[in-house]
Amino acid sequence: MTNETKIATPVSQRALARRAAIRASGKPKRIEVPLLDIAAKGLGAPKIVKKDGRLRVVARLGSEGMKSERKFEKIPATALNPRTLKREMFQREIPGFRPGGIRTTFQPVLAKPTHQLRPSRGKGLDVGGSIFGNDDRYLFQDRSFPWCTTGKINTEGKWGSGTTIGPRHVLTASHVVNWTGGSRGGVAWLNFTPGYFDGRGPWGTFAATRVLYWLQAPGTLTDQQTAFDYVVLIMEQRVGDIVGYPGYRTYDDDWNGGSYWQYTGYPGELSSGERPAFQGGCTISSAQGESLNGQSGNVLGHFNEFTPGQSGGCAWGWWGDEPWPRVVGVGSTIGDTTVKSTNVGTNGDNEYGGGPALSALINYARTTYP
């Protein structure tokens, strides 16, 4: 371990809370986004109507209605081949991107009190997930950077959380993907909506065109599967050019026990997956190495709040005066719901997936599909 690595310590949550927002600078980029993308069969005389400050697309429909097929019903999935990866793919650090015309804040704005929907204590709060002590999460609605980089993943029959990780790249958990059909038959459609809140997002919804992965993770995971429980989605549009994206840094066990990390996701029990939740000052307690086909992944154990729907969100931290955070892990595994207090071991903990294999996956995605 080099001295440089030891110096690179994340900024604590207490220090982040004292930081003032970074004002927006530069001109924002613009791209065409799909506000509406549906099959045209069955539609007659479509037109755009702009009235009373709203924009509508209207068309005539017959008794059979619209055809429901999506533009990308099945998308290809590509498994990384460790024998063909270049050495430079395994970088410890990968930069992020802060776009122009948008300010940076270090924790998101609390949503209005009317949006703080929480279940009552003793009425199923911990069903399907692990809450340790007090639930420190809160719901937010914030279009500033980097909170605009997080969003909701929808696919056939389920949802999860995701984060932009490149110009047209979105990071989520492998077990969020519907792997029916596998790499030979393609996987079910996946959409990403950055800033998703109550049914929509400020930039629209983007379709994935390909999935890159190490492992097709099932719903229940072993430690090895958790350590490789992440995929990168290749998107149809360059959404990362608009909202930006965080960087990446491979986790170092010197950071065990430090309250450095932030996590966002779409928990089902707080808002039925309709609103994002934030938790700051998160701690990673342990880092366990696992191997798959000669590749190294990490199981990052923690006792932070983690419930269904938050899978696929990113744990990230901030370093020095960098204008973007860096991801260290992807939300993967829910621990033992009977464990209600933290300890120095790993019994009953929740887990993120990360490690050098995640660095290679992100680098490969950005390089191969720029």
N, C-alpha and C positions, 0 to 999 in steps of 0.2 A: 504493500500500500504506500503510495507516494505522499510526500508532505502536502502537495497541492490538493490531493483528495481530502486529506484531513481538514484543510482550511475551508473547503467548500461546504459550509454548514448552512442549512436552510434558515430563513428568518422565522422567528417565533411568532405565534399568533398575536401575542401581546404587542410586539413591535409593529406588526402589520396593522393592527387596530389604530395605531397612532399615525399612520401614514396618510397624508392628504392625497386626494385623487389627482391623477395626472391629466391635465387638460388635453382636449382633443387638438391635434395638429395635423396639418396636411389635408389634402383633398381626398374624400372617400372614393373608392372605386365603385363602379356600377356594372352589374351584369343583368342579363335578362333572366328572370326567375319564372318558373311555371306556377302561376296563380291558379290555373285550372288545366288539368291534363287528363282527359277522358276519351274513351273510344267514341268516334263520331258516328258509328252505325246506329241508325234509329233516330238521329237528330235531323230536324228540318229547319231551314232558315235561321241559323244561329246569328246572333248579333250582340254587340256590346252596348250596354245602356249605362250612361253616367248621369245620376240624378241625386239631388239632395246630399251631395258629398260622398256618395257611394258609387261603386262600380259593380255592375252585374253582367254576367254572360247569360243570355236567355236563348231558348230554342224551343221549337215545337216538338212534341212527343206524341207518338201513337200509343195504342193500347199495350204494346209490348215493352214500352219504356226504353231505357238506355241499355246498351251492352255493357256489362260490368267488368270486362277484362282490363287489366292494367298493361301499361306500356312494357314493363319488364316483369311478367308473371313468374318466369323462372330465370335465374341469373347464374352464370358459371361460378364455380368455386375452384380456387387454385391453391394447392398445398405447396408450401415452400420446400424446396429440396436442399438440404444442408450441404450436399456435395457441390452444388453449383453457386452457392452464395460466395460473394467476394469478401475478403477479410475486412475491408473497410466498412462493410455493412454493420459490423459489430462495434459500433462506437459507444462510448460511455455517455456522451452528451449529444443531443440533437437540438438545434435552435428552434425557437418558435417564431411567430410573426404577429406583430401588433399593427392593425390596419390604420390608415389615416382617417381623420374625420370622426374618431370615436374616442371617448375618454376611458381611462383605466381606473378602476377602483379595486380595493384589496379585500372587500367582502361585499356581497350583494345587498341591495336595499330590501328591507323587510316588506313583504306584501301588506296590503291594507288589512287591518284587524278582521274585517269581514271574510278575508280569505284564509284566516288561520284555522282551518278545520282540523281538529284533533279528536281522536276517540277518547272516551272517558276512561279513567283508570279502572282497572278491574273488568273491563268489558272488551277483552280481546286485543288489547294494545300489542301484546307480544305474540299473537298468533301468527305463525309463519315467519317470524323474524326474531332478532335478538336486540333488546334494549337493555343497556347496562346502566343502572342507576337512573338518573334523570334523563329524559329525552331532550337533548340539546339542539335538535334540528329546528329550523324554521323555514316556512315557505317564502319564496321570493319571486319577484317579477322585475327583471333588470336587463336592459339592453346595452349596458356598458361592457367593455372588455375586462376580463375574459369570460364573464358570465354568459355572454351571447354565444360563446363557442359550445356550450352544453345544450343538449336537446333530447328529444324523445325518439327512440327507435320503435317503429311499428313493423310487424311482420305478421305472417299468417297465424292467427290464433294466440298471439301474445305480444307483449311489449317489453322494452328495457330502456336503458339510458345510454347516451353516447356523447362523444366530444370530437370536434374537428381536430385533426392531427397533421394536416397538410392542406395544400390548395384545394384538392378535391378528394380528401381522405378523411374518413370518420372512424374513430376507434370505439369498439364496444366489446362485450364479452362473447366468447364463442358459444356459450350455452344459450345466449339470446337468439342466435340464428336458428331458423327452422331447417334442420339438416335433412329433412325428408328427401330422398333421392340422391343425397350425397354429391360427390364431385362428378360422378358420371351423368346423373340426370339433372344437375343444377339444384339450386336451393330456392326456397320460396322467396317471393318479393320482399324487399326491405326498403323502408322509407325513413328519412331523418328530417326532423323539424327542429331547427335551432330556435331556442327561446320559446319552445312550446308552452302554452299556458291556456287552459280552458278551451281546447279544441283547435287552436291554431297558433302560428308563430309569426313574428313580424316580417320574416323573409320568405315565407311560404314553405313548402315541403319538397324535398329533393329525393330522387330515386337512386338507389344503388344499382350499379351495373355489373359488379363483380365482388367476390369475397376472397380475401387472402388470409390464410390461416396456417397454423402448425398442427392443430388438433381439432377434430370435430367433437366438442365437449357435450356430453349428455346432461340431463338435469341434475343428477346426483354425482358428485365428483370425488375422485381420489385426490391425494396430495399432488401426485404427478399431473393429473388433469387440471387442477387448479393453477399450477405453476405455468401452464400454457393456455389458460382460458382467456384468449383474446384474439380478435380478428381486426383487420382493417377493411373497411368498405370503400370501394372506388365509386365515386358519385358521378352522376351525369353532368352536373354543373360544378363550377369552381367556387363553391360556397365559402371555402376558407379564405379566398381573396377578399371577401366582404366582411366576414365576422372575425377573421383572424384564427389563430390556433396556438395552443401552448407548445412548449418544447418537451423534451424528455431527458431524464437523467436516471441511469441505473442505480437502484437503491443500494446503499452502503449500510451494513449493520452497525456502524458507528453511530447512526442516527436512531437506533432503537431507544424507545422511551421518551423521545423528544416530542413536544406538542407543536409540530411544525405543519401538519397537513390539513388540507381542506378537501371536502368531498361534496359533490352534488349528484342528485339523481331524482327519480320520479317514484317515490314510495306509494304503494297501493293503499296502505291503511291510513295515510294522512289526507290524501286528496283523490283517491281512486286513480292515481297515475296521471292526473290532469294538471298538476302544478309541481314545479321543481322544489326540492328541499335542499338546504345548505347546512353543513356542520363544519365549524372551524375548530382549530386547536386539537385536531385528531392526533392520536399517537399510534405508531406501529410498534408492536412489542417484540416481534421476532421475525427473522428472515431465514427460511429453510430452502436450501438448494435442491432442485430435482433435475433429472436428465431425461431427454427424449431424443432418440436418434443422434446422440452425441451433442445435443444442444443443451444449454443451461437456462433453466427458468427458476423463478423464486416464488415460494408461498410466503406472503407477507401477512403474518397474524396480527390481529388488532381487536380491541374491545370497544370500537366505536359503533354507533347505531347503524344497523344495516338490515333492511327488510325487503321483501319481494318488490320488484320494480326498479330498485336502485342498482341492480346488476348492470354492468357495462359502463357505469359512470367512472370517472377518473379521480384518483387521489393525487393531488399535486401540491407542490410547495414552491416558495419563492426564494431566490438567491440574490444577495447583494442588491444592486440597483437595476437588475434586469427588468425590462418592460413587460415580460410575460412570465407566467409560472411554468414549472416543468413537471410533467406527469412522472410518477414513480410506480404506479400500480393501477390495475383495473379491477373494479368490484366484481367478486366472483362468488364466494361461498358463505352461506349463512351458518353460524355455529349452533351450538346446543342451546335451545330456547329455555332450558331449565337453569342455565348459568346466568346469574344476575349481578355478579361483581367481578371486577378485573383481578388478575393475578399475574405473577411473573412467568407462568408457564404458558402452554398453548391449549390447555383443556377447555373446550367449548368456545374457542374464539371464532370470530368472523375472519374472512381472509380476502386479500387482494392477490391477483396474479401479476407477475412482473419479471424483471431480470434481463440478462443479455439477449435472450431470444426475442423479447418485445422490442428492443432497440433494433435488431436485425429486421424484424417484420415491418416496422415503421420506415426504416431506411429503404428497404426493398420496394415498398409501396410507392414512396415518393420518387424513387429513381426510375422504376419500371413504368409507372403510370403518372407522369408529371402533370 
